[in-house]
Amino acid sequence: MYSFAGTAIRLQFGSECFAEQVAHAFGHLEIAPDSRPSLTVLLHDLASAPYAAEFLQDFSPPGEETDMWLMDSPDLMLILQRPRRVFAAVDWTTNTAYWLIPDAASIPYLERARPLKLLLTYWLGMQGRYLIHAAAVGNSNGGVLVVGHGGAGKSTTALSCLNAGLGYPPV
């Protein structure tokens, strides 16, 4: 059970391998397991859900060949990321999400570093909550949140502040 933007989300892994590859990215967000989730995400790969192999391999959404395909309706949202063959779905009626990838043992580095990013960004946005990419530093008197696009220097700025005696503000 994890807290994202103040919202409890349960992650259920289809295999121990999947949990080992992904759960560490959320370790700092872990909360009491008895919390009531607003969303449950079922995470599977083809080893833990072999019945999905044909679906993931043959899924061809309508229209042009693109890197990402999104379909949203009042009851269901589907996302297909073609380069990494990641499939995600959210059943809005039950607040259950599904994340299916080919192989949990070989999740690309960026997916391990920020798993579920697209799915959670979209779901949280529908809840009026938004993820931002930022750095935060401070001391007992306060802190500062440094925001900007990728490569703008947020991490470099935060590390310079840490070297100058600031720390990470408590969560």
TIBADO-105427 format. One record per atom (N, C-alpha, C): atom name; y, z negated, x negated. Coordinates in steps of 0.1 Angstrom, whole numbers, plus 5000, padded with zeros to 4 digits. Layout:
N
    a      v      w      u
   CA      Y      Z      X
...
// end
This chain:
171
    a      v      w      u
    N   4988   5000   4991
   CA   5000   5000   5000
    C   5012   5000   4991
    N   5022   5009   4994
   CA   5034   5010   4986
    C   5046   5011   4995
    N   5057   5007   4989
   CA   5070   5008   4996
    C   5079   5019   4990
    N   5082   5028   4998
   CA   5091   5039   4994
    C   5103   5038   5003
    N   5115   5037   4997
   CA   5127   5036   5004
    C   5127   5026   5015
    N   5120   5014   5012
   CA   5119   5004   5022
    C   5109   5006   5033
    N   5101   5017   5032
   CA   5091   5020   5042
    C   5077   5019   5036
    N   5068   5012   5043
   CA   5054   5009   5038
    C   5046   5022   5041
    N   5039   5026   5030
   CA   5031   5038   5031
    C   5017   5035   5024
    N   5006   5038   5032
   CA   4993   5035   5026
    C   4988   5048   5020
    N   4983   5047   5008
   CA   4976   5058   5001
    C   4961   5055   5001
    N   4953   5064   5006
   CA   4939   5063   5006
    C   4933   5074   4998
    N   4927   5071   4987
   CA   4922   5081   4977
    C   4907   5084   4981
    N   4904   5097   4980
   CA   4891   5102   4983
    C   4881   5099   4971
    N   4886   5095   4960
   CA   4877   5092   4948
    C   4884   5083   4939
    N   4877   5076   4931
   CA   4882   5067   4921
    C   4890   5075   4910
    N   4885   5087   4907
   CA   4891   5096   4897
    C   4905   5099   4902
    N   4906   5102   4915
   CA   4919   5106   4921
    C   4929   5094   4920
    N   4924   5082   4923
   CA   4932   5070   4922
    C   4937   5068   4908
    N   4928   5070   4898
   CA   4932   5068   4884
    C   4943   5078   4879
    N   4942   5090   4885
   CA   4952   5100   4881
    C   4965   5098   4887
    N   4966   5092   4899
   CA   4978   5092   4907
    C   4985   5078   4909
    N   4976   5068   4911
   CA   4982   5055   4915
    C   4991   5049   4905
    N   4989   5052   4892
   CA   4998   5045   4882
    C   5013   5049   4884
    N   5015   5061   4890
   CA   5029   5066   4892
    C   5036   5057   4902
    N   5028   5051   4911
   CA   5034   5042   4922
    C   5032   5027   4919
    N   5027   5023   4908
   CA   5024   5009   4905
    C   5036   5000   4907
    N   5048   5004   4904
   CA   5060   4996   4906
    C   5064   4995   4920
    N   5058   5002   4929
   CA   5062   5002   4943
    C   5051   4995   4952
    N   5041   4989   4945
   CA   5030   4983   4952
    C   5035   4971   4960
    N   5030   4969   4973
   CA   5033   4958   4981
    C   5020   4952   4987
    N   5021   4941   4994
   CA   5010   4934   5000
    C   5001   4944   5008
    N   4988   4944   5006
   CA   4980   4953   5013
    C   4979   4951   5028
    N   4984   4940   5033
   CA   4983   4937   5048
    C   4996   4942   5055
    N   5005   4949   5048
   CA   5017   4954   5054
    C   5013   4965   5064
    N   5020   4967   5075
   CA   5017   4978   5084
    C   5024   4990   5080
    N   5016   5001   5077
   CA   5022   5013   5072
    C   5029   5022   5083
    N   5040   5028   5078
   CA   5046   5038   5087
    C   5040   5052   5085
    N   5033   5053   5074
   CA   5026   5066   5071
    C   5013   5063   5063
    N   5003   5070   5067
   CA   4990   5069   5059
    C   4988   5082   5053
    N   4986   5083   5039
   CA   4983   5095   5032
    C   4969   5095   5027
    N   4961   5105   5031
   CA   4948   5107   5027
    C   4948   5117   5015
    N   4944   5113   5003
   CA   4944   5121   4992
    C   4930   5126   4988
    N   4928   5139   4987
   CA   4914   5144   4984
    C   4915   5155   4974
    N   4905   5157   4967
   CA   4903   5169   4959
    C   4890   5175   4964
    N   4886   5187   4958
   CA   4874   5194   4963
    C   4861   5186   4960
    N   4862   5177   4950
   CA   4850   5169   4947
    C   4848   5159   4958
    N   4858   5153   4963
   CA   4857   5143   4974
    C   4857   5149   4988
    N   4861   5162   4989
   CA   4861   5169   5002
    C   4857   5183   5000
    N   4844   5185   4996
   CA   4839   5199   4993
    C   4840   5209   5004
    N   4840   5204   5016
   CA   4841   5212   5028
    C   4854   5220   5028
    N   4864   5215   5021
   CA   4878   5221   5021
    C   4879   5233   5011
    N   4869   5235   5002
   CA   4870   5245   4992
    C   4873   5259   4997
    N   4866   5263   5007
   CA   4869   5276   5013
    C   4883   5277   5019
    N   4887   5266   5025
   CA   4900   5266   5031
    C   4911   5267   5021
    N   4910   5259   5010
   CA   4921   5259   5000
    C   4921   5272   4993
    N   4909   5278   4990
   CA   4909   5291   4983
    C   4914   5302   4991
    N   4910   5302   5004
   CA   4913   5314   5012
    C   4926   5313   5021
    N   4932   5301   5021
   CA   4944   5299   5029
    C   4955   5308   5025
    N   4958   5318   5034
   CA   4969   5327   5032
    C   4979   5327   5043
    N   4990   5320   5042
   CA   5000   5319   5052
    C   5006   5333   5055
    N   5011   5335   5067
   CA   5017   5348   5069
    C   5029   5351   5061
    N   5033   5363   5060
   CA   5045   5367   5053
    C   5043   5370   5038
    N   5054   5371   5031
   CA   5053   5375   5017
    C   5046   5364   5008
    N   5041   5369   4997
   CA   5035   5360   4987
    C   5047   5352   4981
    N   5047   5339   4983
   CA   5057   5330   4977
    C   5051   5318   4970
    N   5059   5311   4962
   CA   5054   5300   4955
    C   5052   5288   4964
    N   5060   5287   4975
   CA   5058   5276   4984
    C   5060   5282   4999
    N   5052   5276   5007
   CA   5052   5280   5021
    C   5053   5267   5030
    N   5062   5267   5040
   CA   5064   5255   5048
    C   5063   5260   5063
    N   5056   5252   5071
   CA   5056   5254   5085
    C   5058   5241   5091
    N   5067   5240   5101
   CA   5070   5227   5107
    C   5071   5229   5122
    N   5064   5220   5129
   CA   5065   5221   5144
    C   5066   5206   5149
    N   5068   5204   5161
   CA   5070   5190   5166
    C   5058   5181   5163
    N   5046   5187   5162
   CA   5034   5179   5160
    C   5028   5180   5146
    N   5031   5190   5138
   CA   5024   5192   5125
    C   5034   5199   5115
    N   5033   5195   5103
   CA   5040   5201   5092
    C   5030   5205   5081
    N   5031   5217   5076
   CA   5022   5222   5066
    C   5030   5226   5054
    N   5025   5223   5042
   CA   5031   5228   5030
    C   5020   5233   5021
    N   5022   5245   5015
   CA   5013   5251   5005
    C   5021   5254   4993
    N   5018   5248   4982
   CA   5024   5252   4969
    C   5014   5260   4962
    N   5016   5273   4960
   CA   5006   5282   4955
    C   5004   5281   4940
    N   5014   5279   4931
   CA   5010   5279   4917
    C   5000   5268   4913
    N   5000   5256   4920
   CA   4991   5246   4917
    C   4980   5244   4928
    N   4981   5253   4938
   CA   4972   5252   4949
    C   4971   5238   4955
    N   4983   5233   4958
   CA   4984   5220   4965
    C   4987   5222   4980
    N   4979   5216   4988
   CA   4981   5217   5002
    C   4984   5204   5008
    N   4995   5203   5016
   CA   4998   5190   5023
    C   5001   5193   5037
    N   4998   5183   5045
   CA   5000   5184   5060
    C   5004   5170   5065
    N   5013   5170   5075
   CA   5017   5157   5082
    C   5014   5159   5097
    N   5007   5150   5102
   CA   5005   5150   5117
    C   5015   5140   5122
    N   5026   5146   5128
   CA   5037   5138   5133
    C   5033   5128   5144
    N   5023   5132   5152
   CA   5019   5124   5163
    C   5012   5111   5159
    N   5005   5111   5147
   CA   4998   5099   5142
    C   5004   5093   5130
    N   5014   5100   5124
   CA   5020   5096   5111
    C   5009   5095   5100
    N   5001   5105   5100
   CA   4990   5106   5090
    C   4993   5119   5082
    N   4992   5118   5069
   CA   4994   5129   5060
    C   4982   5132   5052
    N   4980   5144   5048
   CA   4969   5148   5040
    C   4974   5156   5028
    N   4968   5153   5016
   CA   4972   5159   5004
    C   4959   5164   4997
    N   4957   5177   4996
   CA   4945   5183   4991
    C   4948   5191   4978
    N   4941   5189   4967
   CA   4942   5196   4955
    C   4929   5201   4950
    N   4928   5211   4941
   CA   4915   5215   4937
    C   4907   5205   4929
    N   4913   5198   4919
   CA   4905   5189   4911
    C   4914   5177   4906
    N   4910   5165   4910
   CA   4918   5153   4907
    C   4917   5150   4891
    N   4906   5155   4885
   CA   4905   5152   4871
    C   4915   5161   4862
    N   4920   5172   4868
   CA   4929   5180   4861
    C   4942   5183   4868
    N   4948   5172   4873
   CA   4961   5173   4880
    C   4971   5176   4869
    N   4979   5186   4872
   CA   4990   5189   4862
    C   4999   5178   4859
    N   5004   5177   4847
   CA   5012   5166   4843
    C   5024   5162   4853
    N   5031   5173   4857
   CA   5042   5170   4867
    C   5037   5164   4880
    N   5025   5168   4885
   CA   5020   5162   4897
    C   5016   5148   4895
    N   5011   5144   4883
   CA   5007   5130   4880
    C   5020   5122   4878
    N   5030   5128   4872
   CA   5043   5120   4870
    C   5050   5118   4883
    N   5049   5127   4892
   CA   5056   5126   4905
    C   5048   5131   4917
    N   5036   5125   4919
   CA   5027   5130   4929
    C   5033   5128   4943
    N   5030   5137   4952
   CA   5034   5137   4966
    C   5049   5139   4967
    N   5056   5143   4957
   CA   5071   5144   4958
    C   5075   5152   4969
    N   5070   5164   4971
   CA   5075   5173   4982
    C   5071   5167   4995
    N   5059   5162   4997
   CA   5055   5157   5009
    C   5063   5144   5013
    N   5065   5135   5004
   CA   5072   5123   5006
    C   5087   5126   5008
    N   5093   5135   5001
   CA   5107   5138   5002
    C   5109   5144   5017
    N   5100   5152   5021
   CA   5102   5158   5034
    C   5100   5147   5045
    N   5089   5139   5044
   CA   5086   5129   5054
    C   5097   5119   5055
    N   5102   5114   5043
   CA   5112   5104   5043
    C   5125   5110   5048
    N   5128   5122   5046
   CA   5140   5129   5051
    C   5140   5129   5066
    N   5128   5131   5072
   CA   5127   5131   5086
    C   5129   5117   5092
    N   5128   5107   5083
   CA   5130   5093   5087
    C   5145   5089   5084
    N   5153   5098   5079
   CA   5166   5095   5076
    C   5168   5088   5062
    N   5158   5089   5054
   CA   5158   5083   5040
    C   5156   5094   5030
    N   5162   5092   5019
   CA   5162   5103   5009
    C   5159   5098   4995
    N   5151   5105   4988
   CA   5148   5102   4974
    C   5159   5109   4965
    N   5163   5102   4954
   CA   5172   5108   4945
    C   5166   5106   4931
    N   5169   5115   4922
   CA   5165   5114   4908
    C   5177   5108   4901
    N   5175   5096   4895
   CA   5186   5089   4889
    C   5182   5079   4879
    N   5191   5073   4872
   CA   5188   5062   4862
    C   5198   5050   4866
    N   5193   5038   4864
   CA   5201   5026   4867
    C   5201   5017   4856
    N   5212   5012   4852
   CA   5214   5002   4841
    C   5224   4991   4846
    N   5223   4980   4840
   CA   5233   4969   4844
    C   5230   4956   4837
    N   5237   4946   4841
   CA   5235   4933   4837
    C   5237   4923   4848
    N   5238   4910   4846
   CA   5238   4900   4857
    C   5251   4902   4865
    N   5261   4909   4860
   CA   5273   4911   4868
    C   5273   4923   4877
    N   5263   4932   4875
   CA   5263   4944   4883
    C   5256   4955   4876
    N   5255   4966   4882
   CA   5249   4977   4876
    C   5255   4990   4881
    N   5250   5001   4875
   CA   5255   5014   4878
    C   5243   5024   4880
    N   5244   5033   4890
   CA   5234   5043   4892
    C   5240   5056   4887
    N   5232   5062   4878
   CA   5237   5075   4872
    C   5229   5086   4879
    N   5235   5095   4886
   CA   5228   5106   4893
    C   5233   5119   4887
    N   5225   5129   4889
   CA   5228   5143   4885
    C   5216   5151   4885
    N   5218   5164   4883
   CA   5207   5174   4884
    C   5198   5172   4871
    N   5186   5177   4871
   CA   5177   5177   4860
    C   5184   5182   4847
    N   5183   5175   4836
   CA   5189   5179   4824
    C   5204   5176   4822
    N   5209   5168   4832
   CA   5224   5165   4831
    C   5226   5153   4821
    N   5216   5146   4817
   CA   5218   5136   4807
    C   5216   5121   4812
    N   5210   5120   4824
   CA   5209   5107   4830
    C   5200   5098   4821
    N   5189   5102   4816
   CA   5180   5094   4808
    C   5187   5091   4794
    N   5194   5101   4788
   CA   5201   5098   4776
    C   5212   5088   4778
    N   5219   5089   4789
   CA   5230   5079   4792
    C   5224   5065   4794
    N   5213   5064   4801
   CA   5207   5051   4804
    C   5202   5045   4791
    N   5195   5053   4782
   CA   5190   5048   4769
    C   5202   5044   4760
    N   5213   5051   4760
   CA   5225   5047   4753
    C   5230   5033   4758
    N   5230   5032   4771
   CA   5234   5019   4777
    C   5225   5008   4773
    N   5212   5010   4773
   CA   5202   5000   4769
    C   5204   4996   4754
    N   5207   5006   4746
   CA   5209   5003   4732
    C   5222   4995   4730
    N   5232   4996   4739
   CA   5244   4989   4739
    C   5243   4975   4745
    N   5232   4971   4750
   CA   5230   4958   4755
    C   5228   4956   4770
    N   5229   4967   4777
   CA   5226   4966   4791
    C   5211   4966   4794
    N   5207   4963   4805
   CA   5193   4963   4809
    C   5191   4970   4822
    N   5178   4970   4827
   CA   5175   4975   4840
    C   5179   4965   4850
    N   5186   4968   4860
   CA   5190   4958   4870
    C   5177   4954   4878
    N   5176   4941   4883
   CA   5164   4938   4890
    C   5164   4945   4903
    N   5152   4948   4908
   CA   5150   4956   4920
    C   5153   4947   4932
// end
